[in-house]
Amino acid sequence: MPDEPTFMDLVSLLQITPNTPLEKLGSALNSSIFDASNIAGTLKQKGLIEFTAYYPGPNTITITPAGTGLISEANLKSAEPLDHLDTTILQQLSGGKRSPLDLQNTLNLRPKDLALRLYKLYKQGFAIYELKSGTVAIMLTEKGFLNAKANPTQQPANMQEHSPASGPQSNTSGATNSTQATMPGTAEGAQRTGEQAAQSQPRDVKQIAEDLGSAGRNTKQKSKLLPAIIIVIVVIIIAAAVYFIKIR
C-alpha cells in the first residue's frame, strides 16, 4: 500500500507549523535540503500537505484535512491502554529493530496501523524517536524495555503438545511412515513423489510472479513521486540563489 501514511509521514506532519516555510523544512526535520524535498513530495503525493511554488519565495506549507485527520486519529489512539500488539512491537524493538520498515516487514502490519501504534508508544513514554537525514529511528525508554521483558513472547502451542515420554515414539513412527512413503521401490512411494514434484512447481512459479508484480508496483510508484520531488528541489534552489544575490 504505497499511498498509506507511515510513521515518518506522521512525525513529519507534527514538525510543520503555520510558520514553517518550505525553504526551512529541512531544519525542522533535521535533514538536508534534498531529503526534505523528498519528504515534502511524498506528503504532497499522499494528500497530506499542500505548498506554494512562488518565485522567489518564501513558500508556505499547509496541512490538508487528510493530514489533520491523521494527527487527530493518532492522538485518539494514543489514549488507549496497551494491548497484545503494542507489547509485540515493544518486544521487536527490544530485539534490535529500529526502523518502522523493519517492524513492518517482521510483523506484516499495515503502515498506517504501525504508525498509530508507534505514536501511541511514544505518547505513553514507552519509546522515543529521532529524525535524521530523512529517516526516523525508534528507541525504547527504560519503561518500554522493562515492559517488553515483563511480557516475553509465548512459545507456539504445537511445540508443547508432546511430552518427553511420547516424543521418541511419535518421532519413530513418523520416520517409519515417511520412509515407507518415499521408498523408490514401491508404487505408492513413486506416486507420492510425483505428486509432491507437481505441487511444488506451481508454487515456485506463483512466488516469482508475485515478486515481479511487487517490483513493478514499486517502480510505478517511484515514477509518480519523481515530478513532485523535482519541483520542490528546483523551487528551493532558486529561492536560495535569489536570497544570496540580494545579500551580496
C-alpha positions in Angstrom: 0.0 0.0 0.0 2.3 2.8 -1.2 -0.2 5.6 -0.5 -0.7 4.6 3.1 0.6 7.1 5.6 3.7 5.9 7.5 5.2 6.8 10.9 7.7 9.0 9.1 4.8 10.9 7.4 3.0 11.3 10.8 6.0 12.7 12.7 6.9 15.0 9.7 3.4 16.5 9.9 3.9 17.1 13.6 7.0 19.2 12.9 5.2 21.5 10.4 3.7 24.7 11.9 1.9 27.7 10.3 5.3 29.5 10.4 7.3 26.7 8.7 8.2 27.7 5.1 9.1 25.2 2.5 12.7 26.5 2.4 13.2 25.7 6.2 11.5 22.3 6.2 15.0 20.6 6.3 15.9 22.3 9.5 12.5 21.3 11.1 13.2 17.7 10.1 16.9 17.7 10.9 17.6 16.7 7.2 19.3 18.1 4.2 17.5 20.2 1.5 17.3 17.1 -0.8 15.9 14.8 2.0 13.4 17.5 3.0 12.3 17.9 -0.7 11.8 14.1 -0.9 9.7 14.1 2.3 7.6 17.1 1.1 7.0 15.5 -2.2 5.9 12.3 -0.5 3.5 14.1 1.8 2.0 16.1 -1.2 1.7 12.9 -3.2 -0.3 11.3 -0.4 -2.5 14.4 0.0 -1.3 15.3 3.5 0.1 18.7 2.7 -0.1 21.4 0.1 2.6 24.0 -0.6 3.0 27.0 -2.9 5.7 27.3 -5.6 6.2 31.1 -5.9 9.4 32.7 -7.0 11.5 33.8 -5.2 9.6 32.6 -2.1 9.2 32.0 0.8 6.6 29.3 0.1 4.1 28.2 2.7 3.2 24.7 3.7 -0.4 23.9 4.6 -1.6 20.7 6.2 -4.6 19.3 4.4 -7.8 18.0 6.1 -6.4 14.5 5.5 -3.2 15.4 7.3 -5.2 17.0 10.2 -7.4 13.9 10.4 -4.3 11.6 10.6 -2.9 13.7 13.5 -6.3 13.6 15.3 -6.6 9.9 14.8 -3.2 9.3 16.2 -3.9 11.4 19.3 -7.1 9.5 20.0 -5.3 6.1 19.6 -2.5 7.2 21.9 -5.0 7.4 24.8 -6.0 3.7 24.6 -4.4 1.2 27.0 -1.7 -1.1 25.8 -2.7 -4.4 24.2 -1.0 -7.5 22.8 0.1 -5.8 19.5 1.7 -3.0 21.5 3.7 -5.4 23.6 4.7 -7.3 20.5 6.1 -4.2 18.9 8.0 -3.4 22.2 9.5 -6.9 22.1 10.6 -6.4 18.5 12.2 -3.1 19.5 14.0 -4.7 22.4 15.3 -7.4 20.0 17.1 -4.8 17.9 14.6 -3.4 15.4 14.9 0.4 15.0 13.2 1.5 11.8 9.4 1.3 11.0 10.3 -0.6 7.8 12.0 -3.4 9.8 9.0 -3.6 12.1 6.5 -3.6 9.1 8.4 -6.4 7.4 8.6 -8.5 10.5 5.0 -8.1 11.7 3.4 -7.9 8.3 1.4 -4.9 9.6 -0.3 -2.2 7.6 1.8 1.0 7.5 -0.9 3.3 9.0 -1.7 0.9 11.8 2.0 0.6 12.7 2.3 4.4 12.6 -0.5 4.9 15.0 0.8 2.2 17.4 4.3 3.7 17.4 2.9 7.1 18.1 0.9 5.6 21.0 4.0 4.1 22.5 5.8 7.4 22.1 3.0 9.4 23.8 2.8 6.9 26.7 6.5 7.0 27.3 7.5 3.5 26.2 9.6 4.7 23.2 11.1 7.8 21.6 12.1 8.6 18.0 14.8 10.6 16.3 14.6 12.3 12.9 17.8 12.5 11.0 18.8 12.6 7.3 15.3 11.9 6.0 14.7 8.8 8.2 13.3 8.1 11.6 14.9 5.8 14.3 12.9 4.4 17.2 14.4 3.5 20.6 12.9 2.1 23.8 12.8 4.0 27.0 13.5 2.3 30.3 9.8 1.9 30.8 9.4 0.3 27.4 12.3 -2.1 27.9 11.0 -3.3 31.3 7.5 -3.8 29.8 9.0 -5.9 26.9 10.9 -8.1 29.3 7.9 -8.5 31.6 5.8 -9.8 28.7 8.0 -12.4 26.9 6.8 -13.9 23.7 5.0 -17.2 24.3 6.0 -20.3 22.5 3.5 -21.7 20.0 1.1 -24.3 21.5 2.1 -27.0 19.0 5.6 -27.0 20.4 4.3 -28.2 23.8 1.8 -30.8 22.7 4.1 -33.8 23.1 5.5 -34.9 26.4 9.1 -36.2 26.6 7.9 -39.8 27.1 5.7 -39.8 24.0 8.1 -37.8 21.8 10.5 -40.6 20.8 7.7 -42.9 19.9 5.9 -40.4 17.7 9.2 -39.5 16.0 10.0 -43.1 15.3 6.6 -43.9 13.8 6.7 -40.7 11.8 10.1 -41.6 10.4 8.9 -45.1 9.6 5.9 -43.8 7.7 7.9 -41.2 5.9 10.5 -43.8 4.8 7.7 -46.1 3.5 6.0 -43.3 1.7 9.2 -42.2 -0.1 10.9 -45.6 -0.9 11.6 -45.6 -4.7 10.9 -49.3 -4.9 7.2 -49.1 -4.0 4.5 -47.9 -6.3 2.9 -45.8 -3.6 6.2 -44.0 -2.9 6.7 -43.2 -6.6 3.2 -41.9 -6.8 3.6 -39.6 -3.8 7.0 -38.4 -5.0 5.4 -37.4 -8.4 2.6 -35.6 -6.7 5.0 -33.6 -4.5 7.0 -32.5 -7.5 3.9 -31.5 -9.4 2.7 -29.4 -6.4 6.0 -27.7 -5.7 6.5 -26.3 -9.2 3.3 -24.1 -9.4 4.1 -22.6 -6.0 7.5 -21.5 -7.2 6.1 -20.0 -10.4 3.4 -18.2 -8.4 6.0 -16.8 -6.0 8.1 -15.5 -8.9 5.1 -13.8 -10.4 4.2 -12.1 -7.1 7.8 -10.8 -6.8 7.8 -9.4 -10.3 4.4 -7.8 -9.7 5.6 -6.2 -6.4 8.7 -4.8 -8.2 6.6 -3.4 -10.9 4.3 -1.6 -8.5 7.3 -0.1 -6.6 8.8 1.2 -9.9 5.5 2.7 -10.9 5.1 4.5 -7.5 8.6 6.0 -7.7 7.9 7.3 -11.2 4.8 9.1 -9.9 6.7 10.6 -7.0 9.6 11.9 -9.0 8.0 15.0 -10.6 6.8 16.3 -7.2 10.3 15.9 -5.7 12.0 17.7 -8.7 9.6 20.6 -8.4 10.4 21.1 -4.7 14.1 20.9 -5.2 14.0 23.5 -8.1 11.9 25.9 -6.1 14.2 25.8 -3.0 17.4 26.1 -5.1 16.0 29.2 -6.9 14.8 30.8 -3.7 18.2 30.2 -2.1 20.1 31.7 -5.1 18.0 34.8 -5.1 18.5 35.2 -1.3 22.3 35.1 -1.7 22.2 37.5 -4.6 20.3 40.0 -2.5 22.7 39.7 0.4 25.7 40.4 -1.9 
